[in-house]
Amino acid sequence: MRIKTLFSAVLAATVASSAVAADSVIAPMDPALGRPVEFYVDVFPILESKCMACHNVSTKESDLVLENVAGILKGGASGPAVVAGKPDESLIYTLASRSNEPVMPPVPNKAEAKPLTPRELGIFRKWIEEGANAGTAAPPGSDIAWRAIPDSITSVYALSVTKDQRFLAAGRANKIFIYDLPLQREAARLTDPKLLSIVQDGQPLYGPGTAHRDFVHSMAFSPDGNLLATGSFREIKLWERVPTAPVSKFEPGAPIVASAISADDTLAALILNNNTVRLFNLQSGQAGATLNGHTAAVKAAAFTPDGKVVATSSDDGTVRTWNTETGVQVAQMTIASPATSLLVSKDGTQLIAGHADNVIRIWTLPAADTPTPTPVKELPGHGGPVTSLAMFTATNEIASGSADGTVRVWKLDDGSQAFNQNLGSPVTGVSVSADGEFIAGSCEANIARVWKRDGTQKCEVKGDPLVDRQVKFLDDELVVAKNKVALNDAAVKEGEKDITGREDSLKKANEAKPKADMAVVEAEKKVAEADAKSKAAAEALAAKTDDAALKKAADDAAAALKKEQEALQQAKDGVASADRAITLSTQSLENSKKRLEELKASLAARQQEATKAEEVVNAAKAQAATTSKPQRSVALSADGQVLVTAGDDQAIRLWAAQTGAPLQTIAGHTAPVAVLRFLSSGALLSASADQTADLWDLKPQWKLAAVLGSKPENSLDLSASPHVDRVLCLAFSPDGTRLASGGGDPSRSG
């Protein structure tokens, strides 16, 4: 009998007023049905609510399946569960009545199942007494008695990992968790929005994070990792990874060369290559004021903590402050060396500037025009222009990057250096984790590194992971091709050695043939002589038949003849053997020569393949070298787990900051990317020479793309599903265009 009703989790059934204590024997009550017991009407709901969480076709504890009559009569590891007509001899009845150990269901249990009520036990007893038949009622059909799975059930029945080992999907009960393996954390929980609308007894039956109604028994990622198939009761759901796309886009009207973000993540100052700065509201997307006034390239900007003022520096030798609401210039000060990077102190009173003359200077934030300002403090030490600055949020320190290739940390209280690491190329960006434990730097050599505060390097990333992966693949192919050449070359040499041996064998066979022929001639001569002697002796004996001496002479002559005849036959056999050796050696030599020619042809083909593979590898490496372009910016997530790099190749790349494992490459910009900045929300702001700034939500997301097995007009209706029960296995074809599925029918006999 095929079962179409859900056997998901078990909820506690309504306990009758006559419910007994969990550890006492239950006395059956006459159910007073007034008719024969129907299995699917009367017994099945009891088993479903009290027993099937542990005894279903997928779990089947003790090899016992209670989803159908056949499974019950077959029983499990302890034998038949029911003896038709004899409830007191039926193991399942004695356990359910709690008159035998171990009592079932045990209390407490993860499924929150309660003992049978007296009436339920009475129904069960009557069914057994009546013969434990399937009855006439059909199994439940499209009207499935769905029940919510208790949160206490978290068993994992299915797992799948993407080919690039980025994501692990786990089916926990009816929920699907996606884990980010390189980052070692949960990335997402999948939700079918249709399930959220289902109400039972005035309450939502399912909450957020519910993917299926029944347990997830199978899952498989497509080869590209962008599609996840999950199998449950009579259905397969396809979940598509949502492509990373900007949630907001800002277009200031000119190439962007740098930026700053206010402390509350509300405002962004986009520095343009036309000597101006555009303000944008990151929350609303609205453009704000345009800051006009600088007469040369603007290099840097920084907001005061309250976001009401923004400071800018320029190659025109000035630092200016502006009212962010009106865009009106507040003050201006002139400095001897242009400031290439800016920060505002945490109290909003000082300006920290990295200068082109290799010095970091701390200035009083100008509230009025200051023609000849004096720095509060100077931090010398860099051997090249200071290119970037980052503020530590947990300490009174800053990180700096310089054209001298070094990333340094400075204590603002006394001006001392607390950290110094060399990237070997002009530094283009620095970033610091929220707790100050991790520091990142990027450079023009297309390298970025992450260090711990104590100077220990956590990772180094460089290049394009996709290109590097392809080069590695081609390198492996080249190794295989060279190994094939080596094997083929060894086979050729072995073949040549074999031919030499067979030529020697043929030579020896040819040399043996004349000797064998001569042996026959000599043997024939001896046979003739012996024959003549034997005849003569026989004739002499015929003349004197009673002469003993003549009889002996005749016998000896006959024996000598036989001996010579045997020698002749051996000589003839030797000739035949010599002829056969010549024939076999000739054939073997011909075969070996033919095989050698085949091996040489194969070797030539293998050598050609290896040469071509080497050319492809060299071309790929050369291409990788030409596509390796400077990184222009780096950003480290607040928790120090995600590193983001970008530069002249226009791509944004995400890496696991603790290991350097590539996570994702984001395409979108069409010109070099100059800016990367994390917001406190975890969103990422990127800005490019393509005149756009994009705000990205980097959190991996999946959406339900399709439900296989349901009716097109109603994804919750599984009555027409080709699967009669749970979908227990799934697999994608290598090209990802086909999906194979296998299901379990609980009525199968094996």
KADAPE-V320132 format. One record per residue. N is the residue number from 0. NEAR is the number of other C-alpha atoms within 12 Angstrom. Layout:
n:N near:NEAR
n:N near:NEAR
This chain:
n:0 near:26
n:1 near:27
n:2 near:36
n:3 near:36
n:4 near:37
n:5 near:42
n:6 near:45
n:7 near:42
n:8 near:38
n:9 near:38
n:10 near:33
n:11 near:31
n:12 near:23
n:13 near:20
n:14 near:22
n:15 near:17
n:16 near:10
n:17 near:17
n:18 near:24
n:19 near:22
n:20 near:20
n:21 near:24
n:22 near:24
n:23 near:23
n:24 near:25
n:25 near:30
n:26 near:27
n:27 near:29
n:28 near:22
n:29 near:19
n:30 near:22
n:31 near:14
n:32 near:17
n:33 near:10
n:34 near:14
n:35 near:26
n:36 near:31
n:37 near:28
n:38 near:36
n:39 near:32
n:40 near:26
n:41 near:33
n:42 near:38
n:43 near:36
n:44 near:35
n:45 near:37
n:46 near:43
n:47 near:39
n:48 near:38
n:49 near:40
n:50 near:43
n:51 near:35
n:52 near:40
n:53 near:34
n:54 near:35
n:55 near:38
n:56 near:38
n:57 near:35
n:58 near:28
n:59 near:23
n:60 near:19
n:61 near:19
n:62 near:22
n:63 near:34
n:64 near:37
n:65 near:43
n:66 near:47
n:67 near:41
n:68 near:37
n:69 near:28
n:70 near:33
n:71 near:41
n:72 near:30
n:73 near:25
n:74 near:27
n:75 near:24
n:76 near:15
n:77 near:17
n:78 near:19
n:79 near:25
n:80 near:35
n:81 near:37
n:82 near:28
n:83 near:29
n:84 near:20
n:85 near:22
n:86 near:29
n:87 near:25
n:88 near:21
n:89 near:31
n:90 near:33
n:91 near:41
n:92 near:43
n:93 near:31
n:94 near:29
n:95 near:42
n:96 near:39
n:97 near:31
n:98 near:23
n:99 near:22
n:100 near:18
n:101 near:17
n:102 near:27
n:103 near:34
n:104 near:38
n:105 near:27
n:106 near:22
n:107 near:15
n:108 near:23
n:109 near:24
n:110 near:34
n:111 near:26
n:112 near:32
n:113 near:34
n:114 near:42
n:115 near:49
n:116 near:36
n:117 near:29
n:118 near:30
n:119 near:39
n:120 near:37
n:121 near:29
n:122 near:38
n:123 near:46
n:124 near:41
n:125 near:34
n:126 near:37
n:127 near:36
n:128 near:23
n:129 near:23
n:130 near:24
n:131 near:35
n:132 near:29
n:133 near:31
n:134 near:24
n:135 near:14
n:136 near:18
n:137 near:20
n:138 near:30
n:139 near:25
n:140 near:23
n:141 near:22
n:142 near:15
n:143 near:23
n:144 near:25
n:145 near:33
n:146 near:32
n:147 near:35
n:148 near:36
n:149 near:30
n:150 near:21
n:151 near:17
n:152 near:26
n:153 near:22
n:154 near:26
n:155 near:22
n:156 near:29
n:157 near:33
n:158 near:30
n:159 near:37
n:160 near:28
n:161 near:28
n:162 near:21
n:163 near:24
n:164 near:23
n:165 near:31
n:166 near:37
n:167 near:32
n:168 near:39
n:169 near:39
n:170 near:37
n:171 near:35
n:172 near:37
n:173 near:43
n:174 near:41
n:175 near:46
n:176 near:35
n:177 near:38
n:178 near:28
n:179 near:32
n:180 near:24
n:181 near:26
n:182 near:29
n:183 near:20
n:184 near:21
n:185 near:22
n:186 near:25
n:187 near:29
n:188 near:32
n:189 near:39
n:190 near:30
n:191 near:32
n:192 near:20
n:193 near:25
n:194 near:30
n:195 near:22
n:196 near:18
n:197 near:22
n:198 near:16
n:199 near:15
n:200 near:8
n:201 near:8
n:202 near:12
n:203 near:17
n:204 near:22
n:205 near:29
n:206 near:27
n:207 near:22
n:208 near:27
n:209 near:35
n:210 near:43
n:211 near:48
n:212 near:46
n:213 near:43
n:214 near:47
n:215 near:45
n:216 near:44
n:217 near:43
n:218 near:44
n:219 near:42
n:220 near:41
n:221 near:32
n:222 near:24
n:223 near:23
n:224 near:31
n:225 near:28
n:226 near:36
n:227 near:46
n:228 near:51
n:229 near:54
n:230 near:48
n:231 near:48
n:232 near:49
n:233 near:46
n:234 near:45
n:235 near:46
n:236 near:41
n:237 near:34
n:238 near:35
n:239 near:24
n:240 near:28
n:241 near:21
n:242 near:23
n:243 near:25
n:244 near:25
n:245 near:24
n:246 near:22
n:247 near:24
n:248 near:29
n:249 near:36
n:250 near:28
n:251 near:36
n:252 near:22
n:253 near:24
n:254 near:32
n:255 near:41
n:256 near:41
n:257 near:49
n:258 near:47
n:259 near:49
n:260 near:43
n:261 near:34
n:262 near:29
n:263 near:20
n:264 near:28
n:265 near:28
n:266 near:38
n:267 near:47
n:268 near:47
n:269 near:54
n:270 near:47
n:271 near:41
n:272 near:30
n:273 near:27
n:274 near:29
n:275 near:36
n:276 near:46
n:277 near:45
n:278 near:42
n:279 near:37
n:280 near:27
n:281 near:33
n:282 near:22
n:283 near:17
n:284 near:21
n:285 near:19
n:286 near:26
n:287 near:27
n:288 near:26
n:289 near:30
n:290 near:37
n:291 near:26
n:292 near:27
n:293 near:33
n:294 near:20
n:295 near:22
n:296 near:29
n:297 near:39
n:298 near:45
n:299 near:48
n:300 near:46
n:301 near:50
n:302 near:42
n:303 near:34
n:304 near:26
n:305 near:23
n:306 near:29
n:307 near:25
n:308 near:39
n:309 near:51
n:310 near:55
n:311 near:57
n:312 near:46
n:313 near:43
n:314 near:27
n:315 near:25
n:316 near:27
n:317 near:36
n:318 near:53
n:319 near:46
n:320 near:43
n:321 near:39
n:322 near:26
n:323 near:36
n:324 near:22
n:325 near:18
n:326 near:28
n:327 near:22
n:328 near:28
n:329 near:27
n:330 near:26
n:331 near:31
n:332 near:35
n:333 near:29
n:334 near:31
n:335 near:22
n:336 near:26
n:337 near:34
n:338 near:44
n:339 near:45
n:340 near:47
n:341 near:46
n:342 near:46
n:343 near:41
n:344 near:31
n:345 near:26
n:346 near:15
n:347 near:25
n:348 near:22
n:349 near:28
n:350 near:45
n:351 near:47
n:352 near:51
n:353 near:45
n:354 near:42
n:355 near:32
n:356 near:27
n:357 near:31
n:358 near:36
n:359 near:46
n:360 near:41
n:361 near:33
n:362 near:33
n:363 near:30
n:364 near:40
n:365 near:34
n:366 near:25
n:367 near:19
n:368 near:21
n:369 near:22
n:370 near:17
n:371 near:17
n:372 near:24
n:373 near:19
n:374 near:24
n:375 near:20
n:376 near:23
n:377 near:27
n:378 near:33
n:379 near:26
n:380 near:28
n:381 near:34
n:382 near:25
n:383 near:27
n:384 near:32
n:385 near:44
n:386 near:45
n:387 near:55
n:388 near:46
n:389 near:41
n:390 near:36
n:391 near:31
n:392 near:22
n:393 near:16
n:394 near:21
n:395 near:22
n:396 near:30
n:397 near:43
n:398 near:48
n:399 near:56
n:400 near:53
n:401 near:44
n:402 near:34
n:403 near:31
n:404 near:34
n:405 near:37
n:406 near:48
n:407 near:47
n:408 near:44
n:409 near:32
n:410 near:23
n:411 near:27
n:412 near:17
n:413 near:13
n:414 near:23
n:415 near:22
n:416 near:22
n:417 near:22
n:418 near:27
n:419 near:30
n:420 near:35
n:421 near:30
n:422 near:34
n:423 near:23
n:424 near:26
n:425 near:35
n:426 near:43
n:427 near:47
n:428 near:51
n:429 near:49
n:430 near:49
n:431 near:46
n:432 near:38
n:433 near:25
n:434 near:22
n:435 near:30
n:436 near:31
n:437 near:38
n:438 near:51
n:439 near:58
n:440 near:58
n:441 near:49
n:442 near:41
n:443 near:34
n:444 near:29
n:445 near:37
n:446 near:37
n:447 near:50
n:448 near:45
n:449 near:46
n:450 near:39
n:451 near:27
n:452 near:26
n:453 near:18
n:454 near:22
n:455 near:19
n:456 near:26
n:457 near:28
n:458 near:29
n:459 near:29
n:460 near:37
n:461 near:39
n:462 near:38
n:463 near:38
n:464 near:27
n:465 near:23
n:466 near:25
n:467 near:24
n:468 near:20
n:469 near:20
n:470 near:28
n:471 near:20
n:472 near:20
n:473 near:25
n:474 near:24
n:475 near:19
n:476 near:23
n:477 near:27
n:478 near:20
n:479 near:20
n:480 near:26
n:481 near:25
n:482 near:19
n:483 near:24
n:484 near:28
n:485 near:20
n:486 near:20
n:487 near:27
n:488 near:25
n:489 near:19
n:490 near:24
n:491 near:27
n:492 near:20
n:493 near:20
n:494 near:26
n:495 near:23
n:496 near:18
n:497 near:24
n:498 near:27
n:499 near:21
n:500 near:19
n:501 near:27
n:502 near:25
n:503 near:20
n:504 near:24
n:505 near:27
n:506 near:20
n:507 near:20
n:508 near:27
n:509 near:25
n:510 near:18
n:511 near:24
n:512 near:27
n:513 near:20
n:514 near:21
n:515 near:26
n:516 near:25
n:517 near:18
n:518 near:24
n:519 near:27
n:520 near:20
n:521 near:22
n:522 near:27
n:523 near:25
n:524 near:19
n:525 near:24
n:526 near:28
n:527 near:20
n:528 near:21
n:529 near:27
n:530 near:25
n:531 near:19
n:532 near:24
n:533 near:29
n:534 near:22
n:535 near:22
n:536 near:29
n:537 near:25
n:538 near:18
n:539 near:23
n:540 near:22
n:541 near:16
n:542 near:13
n:543 near:15
n:544 near:16
n:545 near:12
n:546 near:16
n:547 near:14
n:548 near:16
n:549 near:22
n:550 near:23
n:551 near:19
n:552 near:22
n:553 near:29
n:554 near:22
n:555 near:22
n:556 near:28
n:557 near:25
n:558 near:20
n:559 near:25
n:560 near:28
n:561 near:23
n:562 near:21
n:563 near:27
n:564 near:25
n:565 near:19
n:566 near:24
n:567 near:28
n:568 near:22
n:569 near:21
n:570 near:29
n:571 near:25
n:572 near:19
n:573 near:25
n:574 near:27
n:575 near:21
n:576 near:22
n:577 near:27
n:578 near:25
n:579 near:20
n:580 near:26
n:581 near:27
n:582 near:21
n:583 near:21
n:584 near:29
n:585 near:24
n:586 near:19
n:587 near:24
n:588 near:28
n:589 near:21
n:590 near:19
n:591 near:27
n:592 near:26
n:593 near:19
n:594 near:22
n:595 near:27
n:596 near:21
n:597 near:19
n:598 near:27
n:599 near:25
n:600 near:19
n:601 near:23
n:602 near:28
n:603 near:20
n:604 near:20
n:605 near:25
n:606 near:26
n:607 near:19
n:608 near:23
n:609 near:28
n:610 near:21
n:611 near:19
n:612 near:26
n:613 near:25
n:614 near:20
n:615 near:24
n:616 near:28
n:617 near:19
n:618 near:19
n:619 near:24
n:620 near:25
n:621 near:17
n:622 near:20
n:623 near:26
n:624 near:20
n:625 near:16
n:626 near:24
n:627 near:26
n:628 near:26
n:629 near:34
n:630 near:42
n:631 near:43
n:632 near:49
n:633 near:51
n:634 near:47
n:635 near:45
n:636 near:39
n:637 near:31
n:638 near:25
n:639 near:33
n:640 near:37
n:641 near:42
n:642 near:51
n:643 near:53
n:644 near:59
n:645 near:50
n:646 near:42
n:647 near:32
n:648 near:33
n:649 near:33
n:650 near:37
n:651 near:46
n:652 near:41
n:653 near:38
n:654 near:42
n:655 near:33
n:656 near:42
n:657 near:32
n:658 near:25
n:659 near:32
n:660 near:33
n:661 near:36
n:662 near:34
n:663 near:32
n:664 near:28
n:665 near:32
n:666 near:23
n:667 near:28
n:668 near:32
n:669 near:22
n:670 near:27
n:671 near:34
n:672 near:43
n:673 near:46
n:674 near:51
n:675 near:46
n:676 near:44
n:677 near:39
n:678 near:31
n:679 near:22
n:680 near:22
n:681 near:24
n:682 near:31
n:683 near:42
n:684 near:45
n:685 near:55
n:686 near:48
n:687 near:43
n:688 near:32
n:689 near:29
n:690 near:31
n:691 near:36
n:692 near:47
n:693 near:40
n:694 near:37
n:695 near:32
n:696 near:24
n:697 near:35
n:698 near:28
n:699 near:28
n:700 near:28
n:701 near:32
n:702 near:26
n:703 near:30
n:704 near:23
n:705 near:24
n:706 near:33
n:707 near:33
n:708 near:31
n:709 near:24
n:710 near:19
n:711 near:15
n:712 near:11
n:713 near:16
n:714 near:27
n:715 near:33
n:716 near:26
n:717 near:32
n:718 near:28
n:719 near:23
n:720 near:27
n:721 near:23
n:722 near:29
n:723 near:31
n:724 near:40
n:725 near:42
n:726 near:39
n:727 near:35
n:728 near:30
n:729 near:32
n:730 near:28
n:731 near:27
n:732 near:16
n:733 near:15
n:734 near:13
n:735 near:20
n:736 near:13
n:737 near:17
n:738 near:27
n:739 near:24
n:740 near:30
n:741 near:26
n:742 near:28
n:743 near:29
n:744 near:29
n:745 near:36
n:746 near:25
n:747 near:20
n:748 near:16
n:749 near:10
